[in-house]
Amino acid sequence: TDDPAFKVLLGLLEAGQCWVKLSAPYESSETGPPDWTDITPEARELVKTAPERMLWASNWPHPGQKNPPDEADLLDLLLRWVDDDAVRNKILTENPAELYGF
């Protein structure tokens, strides 16, 4: 979370200038499954900063992955990152509806 680019991203989120899709942890994690512990602090900071600008996706079919993760495990990861039911609902339903005009 000390990365300058991450701080820029947080600023964009705070200003309502972008959306973040919480997906494909395998793209940035070095520790990997099942807990992806090295990226958990960043994911939680993103959600804390702007829960109204977060989206989630499984990233199926996981292009470029020889051993793709199980989608249920990825959803479980979101549930560990976000422990508030109202925020989860926002990420999974309300925010996509707003972004895509459903």
TORKOL-4160 file (C-alpha; in steps of 0.2 Angstrom, whole numbers, padded with zeros to 4 digits, m for minus):
102
<pt num="1" X="0000" Y="0000" Z="0000"/>
<pt num="2" X="0015" Y="0011" Z="0000"/>
<pt num="3" X="0017" Y="0010" Z="m0019"/>
<pt num="4" X="0015" Y="0027" Z="m0027"/>
<pt num="5" X="0004" Y="0021" Z="m0041"/>
<pt num="6" X="m0008" Y="0013" Z="m0028"/>
<pt num="7" X="m0009" Y="0030" Z="m0019"/>
<pt num="8" X="m0014" Y="0038" Z="m0036"/>
<pt num="9" X="m0027" Y="0024" Z="m0038"/>
<pt num="10" X="m0034" Y="0028" Z="m0021"/>
<pt num="11" X="m0035" Y="0047" Z="m0025"/>
<pt num="12" X="m0044" Y="0043" Z="m0041"/>
<pt num="13" X="m0057" Y="0032" Z="m0031"/>
<pt num="14" X="m0059" Y="0046" Z="m0018"/>
<pt num="15" X="m0063" Y="0058" Z="m0032"/>
<pt num="16" X="m0075" Y="0046" Z="m0040"/>
<pt num="17" X="m0065" Y="0046" Z="m0056"/>
<pt num="18" X="m0063" Y="0027" Z="m0058"/>
<pt num="19" X="m0070" Y="0010" Z="m0054"/>
<pt num="20" X="m0060" Y="m0005" Z="m0048"/>
<pt num="21" X="m0064" Y="m0023" Z="m0052"/>
<pt num="22" X="m0059" Y="m0035" Z="m0038"/>
<pt num="23" X="m0054" Y="m0050" Z="m0048"/>
<pt num="24" X="m0040" Y="m0061" Z="m0055"/>
<pt num="25" X="m0029" Y="m0061" Z="m0039"/>
<pt num="26" X="m0017" Y="m0073" Z="m0047"/>
<pt num="27" X="m0012" Y="m0058" Z="m0058"/>
<pt num="28" X="m0004" Y="m0049" Z="m0044"/>
<pt num="29" X="m0002" Y="m0061" Z="m0029"/>
<pt num="30" X="0015" Y="m0069" Z="m0026"/>
<pt num="31" X="0009" Y="m0080" Z="m0012"/>
<pt num="32" X="m0006" Y="m0087" Z="m0022"/>
<pt num="33" X="m0020" Y="m0098" Z="m0017"/>
<pt num="34" X="m0030" Y="m0102" Z="m0006"/>
<pt num="35" X="m0028" Y="m0086" Z="0004"/>
<pt num="36" X="m0019" Y="m0074" Z="m0007"/>
<pt num="37" X="m0013" Y="m0066" Z="0009"/>
<pt num="38" X="m0001" Y="m0053" Z="0001"/>
<pt num="39" X="m0014" Y="m0044" Z="m0008"/>
<pt num="40" X="m0027" Y="m0044" Z="0005"/>
<pt num="41" X="m0022" Y="m0027" Z="0013"/>
<pt num="42" X="m0023" Y="m0018" Z="m0004"/>
<pt num="43" X="m0040" Y="m0026" Z="m0007"/>
<pt num="44" X="m0047" Y="m0021" Z="0009"/>
<pt num="45" X="m0039" Y="m0003" Z="0008"/>
<pt num="46" X="m0048" Y="m0001" Z="m0009"/>
<pt num="47" X="m0065" Y="m0007" Z="m0002"/>
<pt num="48" X="m0062" Y="0004" Z="0013"/>
<pt num="49" X="m0058" Y="0020" Z="0002"/>
<pt num="50" X="m0073" Y="0018" Z="m0010"/>
<pt num="51" X="m0085" Y="0004" Z="m0008"/>
<pt num="52" X="m0097" Y="0013" Z="m0020"/>
<pt num="53" X="m0084" Y="0011" Z="m0034"/>
<pt num="54" X="m0080" Y="m0007" Z="m0032"/>
<pt num="55" X="m0085" Y="m0022" Z="m0043"/>
<pt num="56" X="m0081" Y="m0040" Z="m0042"/>
<pt num="57" X="m0079" Y="m0053" Z="m0056"/>
<pt num="58" X="m0073" Y="m0071" Z="m0057"/>
<pt num="59" X="m0062" Y="m0066" Z="m0072"/>
<pt num="60" X="m0068" Y="m0083" Z="m0080"/>
<pt num="61" X="m0061" Y="m0091" Z="m0090"/>
<pt num="62" X="m0045" Y="m0086" Z="m0083"/>
<pt num="63" X="m0035" Y="m0083" Z="m0098"/>
<pt num="64" X="m0017" Y="m0088" Z="m0098"/>
<pt num="65" X="m0019" Y="m0098" Z="m0082"/>
<pt num="66" X="m0013" Y="m0116" Z="m0084"/>
<pt num="67" X="m0022" Y="m0121" Z="m0067"/>
<pt num="68" X="m0036" Y="m0109" Z="m0066"/>
<pt num="69" X="m0044" Y="m0106" Z="m0049"/>
<pt num="70" X="m0061" Y="m0112" Z="m0044"/>
<pt num="71" X="m0074" Y="m0098" Z="m0045"/>
<pt num="72" X="m0081" Y="m0103" Z="m0028"/>
<pt num="73" X="m0064" Y="m0100" Z="m0020"/>
<pt num="74" X="m0063" Y="m0083" Z="m0028"/>
<pt num="75" X="m0080" Y="m0078" Z="m0021"/>
<pt num="76" X="m0074" Y="m0084" Z="m0004"/>
<pt num="77" X="m0059" Y="m0073" Z="m0006"/>
<pt num="78" X="m0071" Y="m0058" Z="m0008"/>
<pt num="79" X="m0081" Y="m0063" Z="0007"/>
<pt num="80" X="m0065" Y="m0063" Z="0017"/>
<pt num="81" X="m0060" Y="m0046" Z="0010"/>
<pt num="82" X="m0077" Y="m0038" Z="0014"/>
<pt num="83" X="m0085" Y="m0044" Z="0030"/>
<pt num="84" X="m0100" Y="m0031" Z="0029"/>
<pt num="85" X="m0115" Y="m0039" Z="0021"/>
<pt num="86" X="m0121" Y="m0021" Z="0015"/>
<pt num="87" X="m0105" Y="m0018" Z="0006"/>
<pt num="88" X="m0104" Y="m0035" Z="m0002"/>
<pt num="89" X="m0122" Y="m0032" Z="m0009"/>
<pt num="90" X="m0116" Y="m0015" Z="m0015"/>
<pt num="91" X="m0101" Y="m0023" Z="m0024"/>
<pt num="92" X="m0110" Y="m0038" Z="m0031"/>
<pt num="93" X="m0126" Y="m0030" Z="m0036"/>
<pt num="94" X="m0129" Y="m0011" Z="m0033"/>
<pt num="95" X="m0112" Y="m0005" Z="m0041"/>
<pt num="96" X="m0113" Y="m0015" Z="m0057"/>
<pt num="97" X="m0131" Y="m0009" Z="m0059"/>
<pt num="98" X="m0126" Y="0009" Z="m0057"/>
<pt num="99" X="m0110" Y="0007" Z="m0068"/>
<pt num="100" X="m0119" Y="m0002" Z="m0082"/>
<pt num="101" X="m0136" Y="0007" Z="m0081"/>
<pt num="102" X="m0146" Y="m0009" Z="m0077"/>
